[in-house]
Amino acid sequence: MDIAIRNWASDRLGRRAFAESLAQQIWAMANLSEGYVVGLEAEWGAGKSSVVNMTLHHLLHLDLSHSSRDPAFNGDKGGKEIAADLDDLAVHYDAIRELHEQFADVPYLHPDHYHRAIVTRAENDEVMRKRIYRYFRLRMNAHFRPRNLVVHFRPWLVPDTAALSSVFLDELTKSIGPLLGSDIEDAMKNYTAVVKRLAPVAGVAAHAVVPGSGNAIRDFVASLGNTAEATLESRKLKLEASLRKLRGQKIIVVIDDLDRLSPKEATEMVGLVKSLGNLPNIVYLMSYDPKVLCRHLRGVLRLNAEEYLEKIVQYRRNLPLLPADRLLTLLDDCRTELFDSASPELLDRARDANFYVLRQFIRTPRDAVRCGDWAVRAHRILKDQTDPVDLLILEVLNAKDTVLYQWIRHHLSELCSGEMPNRNSLEQALEADGIEVTEERKYALSQLFPAASQEFHRPGNNSSNDRLSKRLRVREYAETYFELSEPATGSGKAELNRLFAGEDPKIVMTPILERSKVSDYGSSIRAELLDTIWEHFSRNPITRAWVGALTDLGPELIVFRDRDTGDIFAPDNLRRLTGAIVSGLSQLNIEDKVNLMKFMLARSEDLSLVASVLRRIGSTREGNQDGEYMGLESVREELVNKLEVAIAKDRVLSSAYPAHVVFLASEILGPHIIREHLNRALRLNRYFPAIAQTLLNEGNSSDRGQFYSLMSNMSDFADSDLFIQVARDLLGDRGDEGIWAKRTIDALLRSRNGED
């Protein structure tokens, strides 16, 4: 249930000025010859009840300001209080009232008792104690001598079985009491006795805003009826005469959230206001959603609802429009919890989500409060298992676009992979399921899934490491966002924490890798493990033990590429291992870096990983960080020996990832040596898949999908004609040879057609 704010101190939407203006207009109404109906209009959830509360809050302070010129108690010298100052003072008053249960029964609390037992205990400042005490006495005086007697009805709180008109009038009678005089009390009793029989309605709850106004409303309604034989008209005339005697006083009847009633109840409530609306010195303040209320009236009365309402409501005010940025301040508490200690990258992504998604879907204060509450509840369960930006976006869709939310839930595999059924576009897949592809939905999907961003040409919400961030777009984590339970993939947090707790890393990593071989989520387990290591060494220098462990286990990990998506630019295991080692090395001095590289070379049987690392840190290409660079001359002797042994023992093309070894050998030993090595393998019809992977460039496009092209400098590494001839000979073979032969010939044809 949404909770409306009680006063301006909780106003985060800047509506205080509007509420004060409305209060001043109502307060200025005096000696009304007929009743007056004010309609506060806005869509459901826009914050009407909060504005009503602030209006009544300020209305009371206008009364207190008016009476403050006179002494409030014996010894008080009097003095004009400004209503705005009283608004500020009320914050202290309310805080004290909440702290002390004895304040609950205000009419029976002696002023001196209040002063001694409560104010003195709660306030240390002597000046503030005196001001709060005077404020208390002003409110007490207003209770006994009200200038504006406010009665707040909440019809939606009454059980469906209650007669709304009867409860409405009974509570009105009980609330007025003797404060307005016995004439009004008797006249109201007589009049409502007849009205209750003529206008049965469904149910209403009343709450007197001014302390003690319960008796006042009882007198007001009680004055409706006296003699059973009197006609309704005569009783009404008598009541009108009594109400006209109210000089400088009036009754304000507040009926909140009419749009929350059933059509029949709403219609009967409006009809009751219509029948009582012309009684003098009574102001009705009704809040409602005009579209909903008119739909209710139209359905029950079968008439022009707008014209009907126009005849009843003399003054209609719409809530001020809220700028999107101000509305989204209601999410501040949510964002504080979700993005506590967030990285600059995460905060940038949160700002993008705010601009492209939240601003589009959150239209009312109720939307903001509801979406924020849902996101916080989900985050508290899955704090370490989901990405907070993705989670916030998804919970906004859950609250505001259930259709799209459920569609995402049932198409996670396709959205994460970027491949829709029957090779349809994402838009075609949505339309096939009867879902309108709106701009709001395009932006939301694009923020969550790269495939949507690419197709719709809308900004994506990209992170440096999707798997480490546990993004929704990573299939193994996607179900977690919907099931609100930890994923059955990856390693436990405690297990990963052991990696850096001082134990031998190889001993900790080995059982994780063994488990990945028999798990349905092996790719996720390995990728999460390496992403965690990479993230750690982006902040910490790498050690000899870690270099040894990654060198020993590297070839086995490289064979499993474990890309997050079908995107060729997504990290695979070789890139993760290289990134972890290079990041850790970049934080060492040059001497330690050289020693570790010599250690890695000496330890490597398979040169795939060490070649990838050396090509990265030995590169002087633009963009290479200074901390990563290490001239290869410092390890040239060891490197030459290692490469010569690898060629002699036929370990180049049999390595886990031959391309890096081939390219490094060409650079260190000379292109003629590695060219002869590859040509010899081609003549012997050996290692063709490894050679093809080295000499073909992998590509991907939206229209062609995955494809391969010939390296422009292919002849530097092998005899081009020989390579193509071997590929033709292997066409049609089963296994990797046939697959790579076809890819080679396809690349050749594309090259001849000018497609590359």
Residue, then its C-alpha position, 0 to 999 in steps of 0.5 A: m500500500d502506498i503511503a502518502i506524506r503528511n507534511w512538507a518536510s517529506d516533500r521531495l517533488g517540490r509541490r509545497a508551493f502548490a499545496e500552500s496556494l490551494a490552502q490559501q484559496i480555501w482559507a480565504m473563502a468566507n461567508l459562503s452563501e452556498g457550498y463550494v466544491v474543489g476538485l483536485e485532479a491527477e492520474w492514479g498514483a500521481g500523489k494526490s493524497s500527499v498534496v491533500n495532506m500538505t494542503l490541510h497541514h498548511l490550512l491549519h497553520l493559516d488558522l494558527s497564524h490568524s489566532s496567534r496575534d492574541p495570547a495563547f495562554n496566561g502569561d503569553k504576550g501574543g505575537k503574530e506567527i507566520a504560517a511558513d514558520l509554523d510549517d517548520l515548527a511542526v516538524h519538531y512538534d511531530a517528531i516529539r509526538e511520535l516519540h511519546e505515547q502519552f501524546a496520543d490523547v491530546p484533549y486530555l493532556h494538561p499543558d503544564h504536563y506537556h511542557r514539563a514531561i515532553v518538551t523539556r525532555a525532547e528539546n535542549d534549546e530553551v528558545m525552541r522549547k518555548r516556541i514548541y510549547r506555544y505551538f502546542r497551545l495554539r493547536m489546542n485553542a484551534h481545537f476548541r475554537p476552529r476557524n476551519l473545521v476539517v473532516h477527512f473522509r476516506p471512502w475506500l477504507v470502508p468494508d464493501t458490506a457497509a452502506l457508504s451514505s449511512v457511514f458517511l453521514d454518521e461519521l460526519t455527525k459524530s465528528i462535528g460535536p458541539l463546537l459549532g453550536s447546538d442549532i447546527e447539531d440539531a439541524m444536521k441530525n434531522y436532515t441526515a436522518v432523511v438523506k440516509r434513507l433516500a441516498p443509500v451508498a456503499g461506505v465511508a471512513a472519516h477522520a477528523v484532522v483538527p484534534g477534537s473535531g469528532n464532536a464537531i461533526r457529530d453536532f453538524v450532522a446531528s442538526l439535520g433532523n429533529t421532527a420525524e414529520a418534517t419534510l426534507e426541504s424544511r429540514k434543509l432550510k433549517l440547516e441552511a439557516s443555522l449554517r449561515k450563522l457561522r461567521g468567519q467559520k466554515i466546514i471543510v469536507v475532504i473526500d480522497d481518492l474517489d477513483r479507488l472506489s467501485p463504479k457504483e460507490a464512486t457514483e453514489m459518493v458524487g451524488l451525495v456531494k451533489s445533494l449536500g453541495n449547496l449548503p452554505n459555509i461548507v467546502y468540499l475538497m475531492s481528489y480523483d483521476p478524472k478519466v477513471l471517475c468519468r468512466h465510472l459515472r458514464g457506466v452507471l448513469r449513462l450520461n455525459a459524465e464530463e458535463y455532469l461532473e462540471k456541474i458539481v465541481q466549481y473549481r478544478r485544479n490539476l496537480p503540477l506536472l513533474p519534470a522527469d529528473r525531479l520525479l526520479t529523485l524518489l529513487d534516490d534511496c533505491r539507487t544508494e542501496l544498489f550502487d553503494s561503493a559502485s565503480p565509476e563504470l557502474l555509475d556511468r551505466a546507471r546514468d545511461a539506464n536512468f536516461y534511456v529507460l527509467r525516464q521513459f517508464i516511470r511517470t508517477p510518484r507511485d511508479a517510482v516508489r513501487c519500482g524502487d521498492w521492487a528493485v531493492r527487495a530483489h537486490r537484497i536477495l541477489k546482491d552478489q549474483t546480479d548486476p544492479v543496473d540490469l536488475l533495476i531495469l528489469e524490475v522497472l519492466n516487471a512493474k510497468d511493462t509486464v508483457l515485455y518482462q514476460w517476453i524477455r523471460h521466455h526468450l532468454s536464450e535467443l536474446c543472450s545469443g542474439e539469434m532469434p528463431n527462424r533467423n528472424s529479426l528481434e522486431q519480427a520475433l516481437e511482432a510475431d508474438g503480438i507485442e508492439v515494438t515501441e520506442e520505450r521498448k527498443y531502448a529498454l531491450s537495447q540497454l539489456f542485450p547487445a543484439a537489440s542495441q545492434e538491430f535497433h541502433r539504440p545505445g547499449n549499456n556495456s560493461s568491461n566484463d559482462r561475466l564478472s559483472k553477472r550481466l543479464r546478457v550472460r545466459e548462465y546468469a539470466e535465470t537468476y534475475f527472474e527466479l530470485s535465487e542463486p544460479a546453479t553455475g560457477s563457483g561459490k564465492a568462498e571458493l573463489n576467495r581462496l584463490f587469493a588467500g595464500e594457498d597454492p593457486k594451482i591446488v585451488m584451481t585444479p578441482i574447479l577445472e575438473r568440475s567444469k569438465v563434467s558440469d552442464y555449465g562448464s563454460s561458465i565455471r571456467a570463464e568466471l574463474l578466469d574473469t575473477i583472476w583477471e579482475h584481481f590482477s588488474r589491481n594487484p601485482i602478479t606473483r611467481a606462484w600465479v605465473g606458474a599456475l597459469t602457465d601449467l593450466g593455460p593450454e588446457l584452458i585455452v582449448f576451451r574458448d568459452r566466449d561469452t557470446g557468439d561475438i568474435f570480439a568477446p573475450d575467450n580464455l586465451r584473452r582472459l589468461t593473457g589479460a590477467i598476466v599482463s595486468g599483473l606484470s604491469q604493476l611490477n618493476i622492469e627487473d621483476k617483470v623480466n625475471l617472471m617472463k624468463f621463469m614463464l618461458a622456462r616452464s612452458e612446454d606449450l608456447s601459446l600463452v607465453a607467446s600471447v603475453l610476449r606479443r602483448i607486452g613487447s608490442t609498441r603499437e599505439g594504445n599499449q600502456d607504458g606499464e605493460y611494455m617490456g622490450l623482447e631483447s631482455v629475454r631474446e636469448e631464452l626466447v630464441n632457444k625455446l622457439e628453436v626447440a619448439i620447431a625442432k620438436d614439432r610443437v608449434l602447430s601442435s600447440a593449443y593456439p598456434a597463431h601466436v606462436v607462429f607470429l612470434a617465431s616469424e618476428i624473432l627467428g625470421p619469416h623464412i624459418i617459420r614459412e618453411h616450417l608451415n610449408r613442410a607441414l602442408r606437403l606432409n598433409r599435417y596440421f592443416p586446421a592449425i595452419a588454416q586458423t593461423l592464415l584466415n581472419e575470422g569475421n562477423s556481420s549482421d548480414r553474413g553472420q560468421f565468415y573467414s577471409l584470407m590474410s593479406n600477407m598470407s604468403d609471408f607465412a606459407d606458400s599460398d598456392l600450396f595452401i589452397q591446393v591442400a584445402r581443395d584436396l581436403l574438401g569433403d573430408r570429415g572432421d576438422e580438416g574438411i571444416w577448415a578446408k571449406r572455410t578456406i575455399d569460401a574465403l578464397l571465393r569471397s576474395r575473388n568476388g571482392e567481398d573482403 
